[in-house]
Amino acid sequence: MIKAIKETNFKFPNQEGFYKGKVRDVYYVGDKVAVIASDRISAFDHVLPKAIPYKGQILNGIATHFLNASKDIVPNWLEAVPHPNVSIGKKAEPIMLEMVVRGYLAGHAWREYKSGKRLICGVAMPNGMKEGDRFPTPIITPATKAEEGHDEDISAEEILNQGIVSQTEWEELSTYAISLFELGTRMAEKQGLILVDTKYEFGKYNNEIILIDEIHTPDSSRYYILEDYQSRQDRNEKQKQLSKEFVREWLMDNGFQGKEGQVMPVMPEEFVDTVSDRYIELYELITGKTFQKESYDDIQADMSDSIVKYLS
């Protein structure tokens, strides 16, 4: 079993803070952030006990691919990628919203729909849909960005009433989110994929809204295979999940949905290898590039050195 990166504990010159997210370790140095994509994996707002080899490199590579491709739509935080697991860029003030865009009925939206609900985040979903069906047009279903615990669905009306953003800012965020989703859809189709749903996070830098965090990775997005999508729908078969939804499904099959009193199961090594292979598969499918496995020998020192060199 390859040793994966579960955590980092660096101290950089002029470091002003540190934040450990579910997957990423974020170091604040002056007006920059150094973001390390670990191999941790989360589901149902919980970090799983075992990390997934190469997952951090994969997420960082896919995010970089799309951040570079989307700069003409919205400015973003990324400035440099000095190491396969490391991205460095602007330190923005996060807007405490996840802009979730859904092109198809899947995941959380499908679970809500299956329970009988036809409204999600104040947005109506048509009657007569089945899992995997395409919405007439993509919908935005925002969520609050929780510091801890579960993110919560929220409607545009509630966002404005709570003053999370202004009307003008909400319209700007919505326009950016739909435009990014359209770009992601076009790029996915070129690779024989369907971008099913995804989330975007934004922040403010010099009073300007910019795109932050990752985009269109398997942690933030769901993909289907385009070639057999329609035939699977016609046969009422589940779509092949190129996302971490299959991890959520494994957890649910083993009695865990993040609810109080439930004990998280530990993935067997064989399943860890399967998850790693699925992430590599998605990287190669979506980027059209062959994934190069970076050595884990001295990787912590290599990451630290790359950050110090760039920031010095």
C-alpha positions in Angstrom: 0.0 0.0 0.0 1.4 3.4 -1.0 1.6 5.9 1.8 -0.8 8.7 1.2 -0.7 12.3 2.4 -3.1 12.6 5.3 -1.9 15.9 6.8 0.9 18.5 6.7 2.3 20.6 9.5 4.6 23.2 8.0 5.8 26.5 9.4 6.7 29.0 6.7 8.6 32.4 7.1 6.0 35.2 7.6 3.2 32.6 8.0 0.1 34.3 9.4 -2.3 31.5 9.7 -3.3 27.9 8.9 -6.6 26.3 8.0 -7.2 22.6 7.7 -10.2 21.9 5.5 -11.7 18.5 4.8 -9.2 17.9 2.0 -6.9 20.9 1.7 -4.4 22.4 4.0 -4.2 26.2 3.6 -1.3 28.3 4.7 -1.6 32.1 4.8 1.6 34.0 4.0 1.2 37.8 3.6 -1.3 38.4 0.8 -0.9 34.9 -0.6 -2.3 31.5 0.2 -0.4 28.2 -0.3 -2.9 25.4 -0.8 -1.9 21.8 -0.4 -4.2 19.2 -1.8 -3.9 16.3 0.5 -5.0 12.7 -0.2 -7.8 12.9 2.4 -11.3 12.1 1.1 -14.6 13.3 2.7 -18.2 12.3 2.3 -21.4 13.4 4.1 -19.2 16.2 5.6 -16.9 13.7 7.4 -13.3 12.9 6.6 -12.8 9.2 6.0 -10.2 7.3 8.1 -8.1 6.3 5.1 -6.6 8.6 2.5 -6.5 7.8 -1.2 -3.1 7.6 -2.9 -2.5 10.3 -5.7 -5.9 11.9 -5.0 -4.3 15.3 -4.1 -2.1 15.4 -7.2 -5.2 14.5 -9.3 -7.4 17.2 -7.8 -4.8 19.8 -8.1 -4.1 18.9 -11.7 -7.8 18.9 -12.7 -8.5 22.2 -10.9 -5.5 23.9 -12.5 -6.7 22.6 -15.9 -10.1 24.3 -15.5 -8.9 27.4 -13.6 -6.6 28.2 -16.5 -9.3 27.6 -19.0 -11.9 29.8 -17.3 -9.9 32.9 -16.7 -11.7 34.8 -19.5 -15.1 34.2 -17.7 -14.1 35.2 -14.2 -10.8 36.1 -12.6 -9.5 33.5 -10.2 -7.1 33.1 -7.3 -4.5 30.9 -8.9 -1.0 32.3 -9.6 1.4 29.3 -9.6 1.6 25.5 -9.2 5.2 24.9 -8.0 4.5 21.2 -7.1 1.9 18.7 -8.2 0.1 18.9 -4.8 0.6 22.7 -4.3 -1.2 25.8 -5.7 -0.3 29.4 -4.6 -2.4 32.4 -5.2 -4.4 35.4 -4.0 -5.7 35.5 -0.4 -9.4 36.4 -0.9 -12.2 36.9 1.6 -14.5 33.9 1.1 -18.2 34.5 0.3 -19.9 32.0 2.5 -21.9 30.3 -0.2 -21.5 27.3 -2.4 -23.0 28.0 -5.8 -24.2 24.5 -6.8 -25.3 24.1 -10.4 -27.2 21.0 -11.5 -27.8 20.0 -15.1 -29.2 16.6 -14.3 -31.2 15.0 -11.4 -28.6 13.2 -9.3 -27.1 12.9 -5.9 -28.6 15.1 -3.2 -31.2 16.5 -5.6 -32.3 13.0 -6.5 -32.5 12.0 -2.9 -34.7 15.0 -2.2 -36.8 14.3 -5.3 -37.2 10.6 -4.4 -38.6 11.6 -1.0 -41.4 13.5 -2.7 -40.0 17.0 -2.7 -40.3 19.1 -5.8 -38.6 22.2 -4.5 -34.9 22.5 -3.8 -33.4 25.8 -2.6 -36.6 27.4 -3.8 -36.2 26.1 -7.3 -39.0 23.9 -8.8 -38.1 20.5 -10.2 -40.5 19.1 -12.9 -42.7 16.2 -12.1 -42.2 12.8 -13.8 -38.4 12.8 -13.7 -36.2 9.8 -12.9 -32.6 9.6 -11.6 -30.2 10.9 -14.2 -32.7 12.8 -16.3 -31.6 16.2 -17.6 -33.2 19.3 -16.3 -34.8 21.6 -19.0 -32.1 24.1 -18.1 -29.4 24.0 -15.5 -30.6 25.1 -12.0 -28.7 26.9 -9.2 -29.2 25.3 -5.8 -27.0 27.2 -3.3 -25.7 26.0 0.0 -24.4 27.8 3.0 -20.6 27.3 3.5 -20.3 25.8 7.0 -17.2 26.3 9.0 -18.0 22.9 10.7 -20.6 20.3 10.1 -23.1 20.2 7.3 -23.6 22.7 4.5 -27.3 23.6 4.3 -29.5 24.2 1.3 -30.6 27.8 1.0 -32.8 29.7 -1.4 -31.9 32.9 -3.3 -34.6 34.7 -1.3 -33.0 33.6 2.0 -29.6 34.6 0.9 -30.8 38.1 0.2 -32.9 38.3 3.4 -29.9 37.3 5.5 -27.6 39.8 3.7 -25.0 37.1 2.8 -24.6 39.0 -0.5 -26.4 41.9 -2.2 -28.9 41.6 -5.1 -26.2 42.8 -7.5 -23.6 40.4 -6.1 -26.1 37.5 -6.3 -26.8 38.3 -10.0 -23.1 38.4 -10.6 -22.4 35.1 -8.8 -25.3 33.4 -10.7 -24.1 34.6 -14.1 -20.5 33.4 -13.3 -21.8 30.0 -12.1 -23.9 29.3 -15.2 -21.2 30.5 -17.5 -18.6 28.3 -15.8 -21.0 25.3 -16.0 -21.5 25.9 -19.7 -17.8 26.0 -20.2 -17.4 22.8 -18.1 -20.1 21.1 -20.1 -18.4 22.0 -23.4 -15.0 20.8 -22.2 -16.5 17.6 -20.8 -18.4 16.8 -24.1 -15.1 17.1 -26.0 -13.8 14.3 -23.8 -16.9 12.1 -24.1 -18.3 13.1 -20.7 -21.3 14.8 -19.3 -20.9 17.4 -16.5 -23.9 16.4 -14.3 -23.5 18.9 -11.4 -20.8 20.9 -9.7 -20.2 23.6 -7.1 -18.3 26.9 -7.3 -16.9 29.0 -4.5 -16.1 32.7 -4.7 -14.4 35.3 -2.7 -13.5 39.0 -2.8 -10.1 40.4 -3.6 -9.6 44.1 -3.8 -13.4 44.5 -3.8 -13.7 42.3 -6.9 -15.5 38.9 -6.9 -13.0 36.2 -7.9 -13.3 32.4 -8.3 -11.6 30.5 -5.4 -11.0 26.9 -4.5 -11.2 24.1 -7.0 -13.5 23.6 -10.0 -14.8 20.6 -12.0 -12.8 18.1 -10.0 -14.4 14.7 -8.9 -14.7 16.1 -5.4 -16.8 19.1 -6.5 -18.5 17.6 -9.5 -20.2 14.6 -10.9 -19.7 13.2 -14.4 -21.4 10.6 -16.6 -20.1 8.8 -19.7 -21.7 10.5 -22.7 -21.6 7.5 -25.1 -23.9 5.2 -23.1 -25.9 7.8 -21.2 -29.1 7.6 -23.2 -29.1 3.8 -23.4 -28.7 3.5 -19.7 -31.5 6.0 -19.1 -33.8 4.1 -21.5 -33.1 0.8 -19.7 -33.5 2.5 -16.3 -30.0 1.6 -15.4 -27.8 3.6 -13.0 -25.3 5.8 -14.7 -21.6 5.0 -14.1 -20.5 7.6 -11.6 -17.2 9.4 -12.3 -17.3 11.3 -9.0 -17.1 10.3 -5.4 -20.8 9.4 -5.4 -19.7 5.8 -5.5 -17.9 6.3 -2.2 -21.0 7.8 -0.7 -22.9 4.8 -2.0 -20.4 2.4 -0.4 -20.8 4.2 2.9 -24.6 4.0 2.7 -24.4 0.3 1.9 -22.3 0.0 5.1 -24.7 1.9 7.2 -23.3 5.4 7.2 -24.8 8.7 6.0 -23.2 11.1 8.5 -26.1 10.9 10.9 -25.8 11.1 14.6 -24.9 7.8 16.3 -23.7 6.2 13.1 -20.2 4.8 13.0 -18.1 5.4 9.9 -16.8 2.1 8.4 -13.2 1.8 7.4 -12.5 1.1 3.7 -10.7 -2.1 3.0 -7.4 -1.7 1.1 -8.9 -3.2 -2.0 -11.6 -0.5 -2.1 -9.0 2.2 -1.4 -7.1 1.0 -4.5 -10.4 1.1 -6.5 -11.1 4.7 -5.4 -7.6 5.7 -6.4 -8.0 4.0 -9.8 -11.3 5.8 -10.4 -9.7 9.2 -9.6 -6.9 8.5 -12.1 -9.5 7.4 -14.7 -11.4 10.6 -14.4 -8.2 12.7 -14.6 -7.2 11.1 -17.8 -10.7 11.2 -19.3 -11.4 14.8 -18.5 -7.9 16.3 -19.3 -7.0 14.0 -22.2 -3.6 13.6 -20.5 -1.8 10.5 -19.1 -1.5 10.8 -15.3 2.0 10.8 -14.1 2.3 9.3 -10.6 4.7 11.5 -8.6 6.9 9.7 -6.0 5.9 9.9 -2.4 9.6 9.7 -1.3 10.4 13.0 0.5 7.1 14.5 -0.8 6.6 16.5 2.3 10.0 18.2 2.0 9.5 18.7 -1.7 6.1 20.5 -1.1 7.6 22.7 1.6 10.6 23.6 -0.4 8.5 24.5 -3.5 6.4 26.9 -1.4 9.4 28.6 0.3 11.1 29.0 -3.0 8.1 30.6 -4.7 7.3 32.9 -1.8 10.9 34.1 -1.2 
